Amino acid sequence: MLVLRGRILELSPACPPGRVRRTATARGTRLVATLLHCPRGSARLHVQATIAPGCQLMRGTARVRGTRRAFRAARSTCGDGRLDAGGGERCDGAELGGATCATLGFGADGRLGCGTDCTFDVRACGRCGNGRIDPGEVCDGYAVTAVCENGGRAVCRPDCRGLDLANSCRDVTGPCGDGMREGGEQCDGSDTPGCQALGFDAGLAACRMDCTVDPSGCTRCGNGQKEPGEPCDGADLGGASCPEGGTLRCADDCSQLDRSGCFFCGNGRREGDEECDGGDLGGAGCDAPAEHGGELRCTADCRLDRLGCWRCGNGNREPGEQCDDGNRSSGDGCSADCTSECGDGVVEGPEECDDGNAVLNDGCSFCSLDTLFGGGGAEETDCNLAWGVAGVPAAPAVGCTDGDASCDQGSSAGECAFHVTLCLNVAARLATRCVPGGIARVALAAESLAGPAALEPSAQAAVLDTLTAALEWAPGTTVVREGTTLTATPPMTRYADVCRPLAVVVPARATRTVALLVTDPQERVDADAIAFSCAPAP
């Protein structure tokens, strides 16, 4: 039984108590607790749970030694059949806490009951003075085995251990009210037969003023009426019901409510509005749209958990997928069904190139350029920035003819569209001894800002947007743009070979220059430039 007292949680009686951290959330009160030496003298038990609004239900998980189990706990109330001694209950239904008539000081005979207020009902317990000879008693009141020769009545001593010789065998003609059942009297004061002697199952009979028996305090299980001392009788459940649905019944002997037909999250059976319960998933599997296997689980509150299902578009490459870019859109390098679009002859998404084949070392392998151009800077800083151009070798000057599909990646007449890849912190694909030192700043140089080969403002913005995306790929790095200069805070130092695509569009008979100044944290500058020219179509 889980017992929560303020900020103390107990798993009674198995564990010492532990302190609780409580947090109010929109779904209820969140609890986190660690119980040391639980089970007692053993390991640590970690409990996380949520108490639903109204404080009637708590659901959560308990973890010990790598084993994790979900649990559900309903708030203890009188009548739920669970003994809550800490809540003031002495008994609850058939749960008497080990008490018997004998342990309460009555005779060993008799049947101890539990009242509707969760206190002991001792009316059916044997005891001296109840008018019935119980085990250990020689007699009780007028219940004796001795017979008076004068027709009078033998009387038992007050301690039920022998006859009261001074008052035994007296005349039986005394009046009603003298405390002795005589003549035609059914009872007289406390000298009243028990309910069982009257044909009832339990209870306490009373004696009326005219010395006739009043059996209204007696109960008979099976009459369909819930009477004092009975939690239920037949269909009369005293207003009780199953909290989560199902069928509540009364035990055949009226001793307790039978909750075996109630719905209960955590019993391993899917019932009512539950999506699942433990291993009972109701036949469900990882077969929802876009799912293709995996492991479906059930949460502690009996809802399906699909996080373990393999699903195209979740950003995780799982069995059966060639790629997964976190969406179900085609045309971005990874198709809607998570197959790679590399090899379709169209440069898409993160692809540096796509020559439509799987031939290695032909300039484009697995949609990455086989070689990159360092840009012409000093050798010790040449790896700060590197370039690649689809369809043609990268060089200080790159030319293409309008409409030439090998290098013109666009479809508009009168211009050439170059597919350029800009890479930061690159060394492996460069013929240089340069060691990447990180990127602190990037700025457009003068050739791109003024003169006949300068970039249009929209093209300048496109270059800066591409480099911002590359720098901010490093977790925690923020880029600030001031004019045509980008500053990375902190500098991108831990990540190498970070590439992003850039489209450079050049009008026919014109030249456009992309010139960049890339500065590392040591203030060393890599000054690179490529001039792109477009010849008119023949």
C-alpha positions in Angstrom: 0.0 0.0 0.0 1.3 3.4 -0.9 0.9 5.9 1.9 1.4 9.7 1.2 1.6 11.9 4.3 2.5 15.5 3.3 6.0 15.2 1.9 6.6 11.6 3.1 5.9 8.5 0.9 5.8 5.0 2.3 5.4 1.6 0.6 3.9 0.0 3.7 5.2 -2.2 5.2 8.0 -3.1 2.8 10.1 0.0 2.8 11.3 2.8 5.0 9.7 6.2 4.1 11.2 8.6 1.6 10.8 12.3 1.0 8.7 13.5 -1.9 9.2 16.4 -4.4 5.8 17.7 -5.5 5.1 19.9 -8.6 1.8 21.3 -9.8 1.1 20.6 -13.4 -1.9 21.0 -15.7 -2.6 17.2 -15.5 -2.4 17.1 -11.7 0.3 17.0 -8.9 3.6 15.5 -10.1 5.5 13.4 -7.5 9.1 12.2 -7.5 10.5 10.2 -4.6 13.4 7.8 -3.8 12.9 5.1 -1.1 16.2 3.8 0.2 16.6 0.1 1.1 13.5 -0.9 -0.7 12.5 -3.7 -0.5 13.6 -3.4 3.1 17.3 -3.7 3.4 17.8 -4.0 -0.3 18.1 -1.4 -3.2 16.7 2.0 -4.0 13.1 2.3 -5.3 12.5 5.3 -7.6 8.9 6.4 -7.9 7.4 8.9 -10.4 3.7 9.5 -10.4 0.9 12.0 -11.0 -2.1 12.6 -8.8 -5.1 13.4 -10.9 -7.2 16.5 -10.1 -9.6 15.6 -7.3 -6.9 13.5 -5.6 -8.8 10.3 -6.1 -6.3 8.5 -8.5 -2.5 8.3 -8.8 -0.7 6.7 -11.7 3.0 6.3 -12.3 6.0 4.0 -12.5 8.3 2.4 -10.0 11.9 1.5 -10.9 14.3 -0.7 -8.9 17.5 -2.4 -10.2 16.7 -1.7 -13.8 13.2 -3.1 -13.6 10.4 -0.7 -14.3 6.7 -1.3 -13.5 3.6 0.9 -14.0 1.2 1.2 -11.2 -2.2 2.7 -10.4 -3.4 3.6 -6.9 -6.9 4.7 -6.0 -7.4 6.9 -2.9 -8.3 4.7 0.1 -11.9 5.2 1.3 -14.0 3.3 3.8 -15.8 0.6 1.9 -13.2 -0.1 -0.7 -12.1 -3.4 0.9 -8.6 -2.1 1.7 -7.6 -1.5 5.3 -6.2 2.0 5.8 -5.1 2.0 9.5 -3.3 5.3 9.0 -6.6 6.8 7.8 -8.4 5.8 11.1 -10.0 2.5 9.7 -10.0 -0.4 12.1 -11.4 -2.7 9.4 -12.7 -2.5 5.9 -15.2 -5.1 4.5 -13.7 -8.5 4.9 -10.3 -7.0 5.8 -10.1 -7.2 9.6 -6.3 -6.7 10.0 -5.9 -10.1 11.7 -8.4 -9.2 14.4 -10.9 -11.9 15.7 -13.5 -12.0 18.5 -10.9 -13.7 20.7 -8.2 -11.0 20.1 -10.8 -8.3 21.1 -11.5 -10.0 24.4 -14.6 -12.0 23.5 -14.9 -15.7 23.3 -13.2 -17.7 20.7 -16.6 -18.5 19.2 -18.5 -16.1 17.0 -17.8 -14.1 13.9 -16.2 -10.6 14.0 -17.7 -8.2 11.5 -16.9 -4.7 10.1 -19.4 -1.9 10.2 -20.1 0.5 7.4 -18.1 3.1 9.3 -15.0 0.8 9.2 -15.2 0.0 13.0 -15.5 -3.5 14.4 -19.0 -5.1 14.6 -18.8 -7.4 17.7 -22.4 -8.2 17.9 -21.9 -11.7 16.7 -18.9 -12.4 19.0 -19.4 -14.8 21.9 -19.1 -13.2 25.3 -20.3 -13.6 28.9 -23.7 -12.0 29.2 -25.0 -12.6 25.7 -27.3 -15.3 26.8 -25.4 -18.0 24.9 -22.9 -20.5 26.1 -19.7 -19.8 24.2 -16.5 -21.8 24.4 -14.9 -21.5 27.8 -18.2 -20.7 29.5 -20.1 -23.1 31.8 -23.3 -21.1 31.3 -24.5 -17.7 30.4 -27.5 -16.0 32.0 -30.4 -18.4 31.8 -28.5 -20.5 29.2 -27.6 -23.4 31.5 -27.5 -27.1 31.4 -28.8 -27.6 35.0 -32.5 -28.3 35.6 -34.4 -27.1 38.7 -36.6 -29.8 40.4 -39.1 -27.2 41.6 -39.8 -25.9 38.0 -37.9 -22.8 38.6 -35.0 -21.6 36.5 -31.3 -22.0 37.0 -29.2 -18.8 36.8 -25.6 -18.5 35.8 -23.0 -16.5 37.8 -22.0 -13.1 36.3 -18.6 -14.6 35.2 -20.3 -17.5 33.3 -18.1 -20.0 35.2 -20.9 -21.7 37.3 -24.4 -21.4 38.7 -25.5 -18.6 40.9 -26.8 -20.8 43.6 -28.4 -18.0 45.6 -30.7 -17.0 42.7 -31.2 -20.3 40.9 -34.4 -22.3 40.9 -36.5 -19.3 42.0 -40.2 -18.9 41.2 -40.8 -18.1 37.5 -43.8 -15.9 38.1 -41.9 -12.6 38.3 -43.1 -9.6 36.4 -41.9 -8.3 33.0 -39.1 -5.9 33.6 -37.3 -7.8 36.4 -34.5 -8.7 34.0 -35.3 -12.4 34.1 -37.1 -14.2 31.2 -39.9 -16.1 32.9 -43.2 -17.7 32.0 -44.4 -16.7 28.5 -41.9 -13.9 28.2 -39.8 -14.0 24.9 -37.2 -11.8 26.6 -36.7 -9.5 29.6 -34.1 -6.8 29.6 -30.7 -8.2 28.7 -32.1 -11.7 28.9 -32.8 -11.8 25.2 -32.0 -14.6 22.7 -29.4 -13.9 20.1 -30.2 -13.2 16.4 -28.9 -16.6 15.3 -31.3 -18.3 17.8 -34.1 -16.4 16.0 -33.0 -17.7 12.6 -31.0 -14.7 11.4 -27.3 -14.6 10.4 -26.0 -11.8 12.6 -26.9 -8.7 14.4 -28.3 -7.8 17.8 -31.9 -8.4 18.9 -33.6 -6.1 21.5 -36.3 -6.6 24.1 -39.4 -4.5 24.0 -41.2 -3.1 27.0 -43.7 -5.9 26.8 -41.0 -8.5 27.0 -41.4 -9.5 23.3 -38.3 -9.7 21.0 -37.5 -6.9 18.6 -35.5 -8.5 15.8 -35.0 -5.2 13.7 -31.3 -5.2 14.6 -30.8 -8.7 13.2 -29.6 -9.2 9.6 -30.2 -11.9 7.1 -27.9 -12.2 4.1 -29.8 -12.9 0.9 -32.9 -10.8 1.4 -31.7 -8.2 -1.1 -31.6 -5.4 1.5 -28.4 -3.9 2.9 -28.8 -4.0 6.6 -26.6 -2.7 9.5 -23.4 -4.7 9.5 -23.6 -5.6 5.8 -21.6 -3.7 3.1 -24.1 -5.1 0.6 -26.8 -7.6 0.0 -27.6 -9.0 -3.5 -28.2 -6.1 -5.8 -28.3 -3.6 -3.0 -24.7 -2.3 -3.0 -25.3 0.7 -0.8 -24.6 3.2 -3.7 -21.1 1.8 -4.4 -19.9 1.4 -8.0 -16.8 0.6 -10.1 -14.8 3.9 -10.4 -13.6 3.1 -13.9 -16.7 1.1 -15.1 -17.5 -2.6 -15.1 -19.8 -4.6 -12.9 -19.7 -4.5 -9.1 -21.2 -7.4 -7.2 -21.9 -8.5 -3.6 -20.2 -11.5 -2.1 -22.5 -14.5 -1.6 -22.2 -14.1 2.2 -22.8 -10.3 2.2 -19.4 -9.9 3.8 -17.8 -7.6 1.2 -18.1 -6.0 -2.2 -16.8 -8.2 -5.1 -14.7 -5.9 -7.4 -13.5 -8.7 -9.7 -15.8 -7.5 -12.5 -14.6 -3.8 -12.3 -12.4 -2.3 -15.0 -8.9 -1.6 -13.6 -6.0 -0.1 -15.5 -3.0 -2.3 -14.6 -4.7 -5.7 -14.3 -3.3 -6.8 -17.7 -6.8 -6.9 -19.4 -8.0 -4.3 -21.9 -11.4 -3.1 -20.6 -13.8 -0.2 -21.0 -12.2 2.8 -22.8 -8.7 1.5 -22.3 -6.6 1.4 -25.5 -4.4 -1.3 -23.9 -3.4 -2.8 -20.5 0.1 -4.2 -20.0 0.8 -6.7 -22.7 -2.9 -6.7 -23.9 -2.7 -4.3 -26.8 -6.1 -5.3 -28.2 -4.5 -6.6 -31.4 -2.9 -3.2 -32.2 0.5 -3.0 -33.8 3.0 -0.6 -35.4 0.8 -0.5 -38.6 -0.5 3.1 -38.6 0.1 5.3 -41.7 3.9 5.6 -42.4 4.7 3.0 -39.8 6.6 -0.1 -40.9 7.3 -2.2 -37.8 8.9 -1.5 -34.4 7.6 -2.1 -30.9 4.2 -0.8 -29.7 4.0 -0.3 -25.9 1.3 0.5 -23.3 1.6 3.5 -20.9 0.9 3.4 -17.2 -2.5 5.0 -17.8 -3.5 2.3 -20.4 -2.9 4.4 -23.6 -0.9 3.2 -26.6 2.6 4.5 -26.8 3.8 4.6 -30.5 7.3 6.1 -29.8 8.9 2.7 -30.4 7.3 2.3 -33.8 9.4 2.7 -36.9 7.9 5.6 -38.8 9.0 7.4 -41.9 9.4 11.1 -41.2 10.4 11.0 -37.5 14.0 12.0 -38.2 15.5 8.6 -37.2 16.8 6.3 -39.9 15.3 2.9 -38.9 15.2 -0.6 -40.4 13.7 -0.5 -44.0 14.6 3.2 -44.5 17.4 4.5 -46.7 17.1 8.0 -45.2 14.8 10.0 -42.8 15.1 13.8 -42.9 12.2 14.4 -40.4 9.5 15.0 -43.0 7.4 13.1 -45.6 8.1 15.4 -48.5 9.9 14.5 -51.7 12.3 16.7 -53.6 14.6 17.4 -50.6 17.0 14.5 -51.0 14.8 12.0 -49.1 11.5 11.0 -50.6 8.1 10.8 -48.8 8.6 7.0 -48.3 12.2 7.5 -46.9 14.1 6.3 -49.9 17.1 8.3 -51.0 16.7 10.5 -54.0 20.4 10.5 -54.7 20.9 9.2 -58.3 17.8 10.6 -59.9 19.9 13.3 -61.8 18.4 16.2 -59.8 20.3 18.1 -57.2 18.0 18.2 -54.1 18.2 19.0 -50.4 21.7 18.4 -48.9 23.1 16.8 -52.2 26.2 18.5 -53.4 25.7 17.0 -56.9 23.7 14.3 -58.6 25.0 12.8 -61.9 22.3 10.1 -62.1 24.7 7.2 -61.6 26.5 5.2 -58.9 29.9 5.4 -60.6 32.7 6.3 -58.2 35.4 8.9 -58.8 33.6 10.4 -61.8 33.4 13.8 -60.1 30.2 13.0 -58.2 30.0 10.0 -55.9 27.0 9.3 -53.7 25.8 12.8 -54.4 28.9 14.4 -53.0 31.7 16.1 -55.0 34.8 14.0 -55.2 37.0 17.1 -54.9 36.7 20.6 -53.6 38.5 23.8 -54.5 40.3 25.6 -51.7 39.5 29.0 -53.2 43.1 30.2 -53.5 43.8 31.4 -50.0 47.0 30.9 -48.0 47.8 27.2 -47.4 47.6 27.4 -43.6 44.1 28.8 -43.7 42.9 27.3 -47.0 40.7 24.8 -45.2 38.5 27.4 -43.5 36.4 27.5 -46.7 36.2 25.2 -49.7 34.0 25.1 -52.8 32.5 22.7 -55.2 30.5 23.3 -58.4 28.2 20.7 -60.0 29.2 19.6 -63.5 32.5 21.4 -63.8 35.8 21.4 -61.9 35.9 24.2 -59.3 38.6 26.8 -60.1 39.2 30.5 -59.7 37.0 31.0 -62.8 34.1 28.8 -63.8 32.2 29.2 -67.1 29.1 27.6 -68.6 27.0 28.0 -71.7 23.3 28.8 -71.3 21.4 25.5 -71.7 24.3 23.2 -71.2 22.8 20.6 -68.8 26.2 19.5 -67.5 26.7 22.8 -65.7 23.5 24.9 -66.1 21.2 23.6 -63.4 18.4 26.0 -64.3 15.7 25.9 -66.9 15.4 29.6 -67.7 16.8 30.9 -71.0 19.2 33.8 -71.0 21.0 32.8 -67.8 23.1 30.1 -66.3 22.3 28.6 -62.8 25.3 27.1 -61.1 24.8 24.6 -58.2 27.6 25.6 -55.7 28.5 23.8 -52.5 30.1 25.9 -49.7 31.9 23.9 -47.0 33.4 25.2 -43.7 36.3 23.6 -41.8 37.3 21.2 -44.5 40.7 19.3 -44.9 40.1 15.7 -45.9 39.1 16.5 -49.5 41.7 19.2 -50.1 45.3 18.7 -51.2 46.7 20.8 -48.4 48.3 20.4 -45.0 45.9 22.9 -43.5 44.3 21.9 -40.1 40.8 23.3 -39.6 40.8 25.9 -36.8 37.2 26.9 -36.6 35.2 29.8 -37.9 34.6 33.1 -36.1 33.5 35.5 -38.9 32.5 35.4 -42.5 32.2 38.5 -44.7 31.6 39.2 -48.4 34.7 40.8 -50.0 34.8 43.9 -52.2 34.6 42.0 -55.5 31.1 40.8 -54.6 29.9 44.2 -53.4 30.9 46.6 -56.2 32.0 46.6 -59.8 30.8 44.9 -63.0 31.1 41.3 -61.5 29.3 42.3 -58.1 26.4 40.2 -56.9 22.9 41.6 -56.9 21.6 42.4 -53.3 19.3 39.3 -53.4 22.3 37.2 -54.4 24.4 38.7 -51.6 21.6 37.8 -49.1 21.4 34.3 -50.5 25.2 33.7 -49.9 24.9 35.1 -46.3 21.8 32.9 -45.6 23.7 29.8 -46.8 26.7 30.5 -44.5 24.4 31.3 -41.6 22.7 27.9 -41.9 26.2 26.2 -42.0 27.5 28.1 -38.9 24.3 27.6 -36.8 24.3 23.8 -37.6 26.8 23.6 -34.7 24.6 23.3 -31.5 24.8 26.4 -29.3 26.3 28.7 -32.0 24.4 31.9 -32.7 25.1 34.1 -35.8 24.7 37.9 -35.8 24.6 39.6 -39.2 25.9 43.2 -39.4 25.7 44.4 -43.0 27.5 41.8 -45.0 29.5 40.3 -42.1 28.5 37.3 -40.0 29.8 36.8 -36.5 29.5 33.3 -34.9 29.2 33.2 -31.1 30.8 31.1 -29.9 33.1 30.3 -32.9 32.3 27.0 -34.7 35.3 24.9 -33.7 34.2 21.3 -33.0 32.6 20.5 -36.3 34.3 19.8 -39.6 33.1 19.5 -43.2 29.9 21.4 -42.7 28.5 21.9 -46.3 25.4 23.8 -47.5 24.2 24.3 -51.2 24.0 27.7 -52.9 22.5 28.6 -56.3 24.5 31.3 -58.2 22.5 32.7 -61.2 24.5 34.6 -63.9 22.9 36.5 -66.8 24.2 35.5 -70.3 27.3 37.5 -71.4 27.9 38.4 -67.7 30.2 37.5 -64.8 29.4 37.3 -61.1 32.0 36.9 -58.4 31.5 35.3 -55.0 34.3 36.5 -52.9 34.5 35.7 -49.1 36.8 36.5 -46.2 36.6 33.7 -43.6 38.3 34.4 -40.2 39.2 31.7 -37.6 39.4 32.3 -33.8 43.1 33.1 -34.2 42.2 36.0 -36.5 43.7 34.2 -39.5 41.9 35.0 -42.7 41.1 32.7 -45.7 40.4 35.0 -48.7 38.7 33.0 -51.4 36.9 33.9 -54.6 35.3 32.3 -57.7 34.2 34.2 -60.8 31.2 32.6 -62.6 30.5 33.5 -66.2 27.7 32.6 -68.6 28.1 32.4 -72.4 24.9 32.8 -74.5 23.3 29.8 -76.1 24.6 29.0 -79.6 
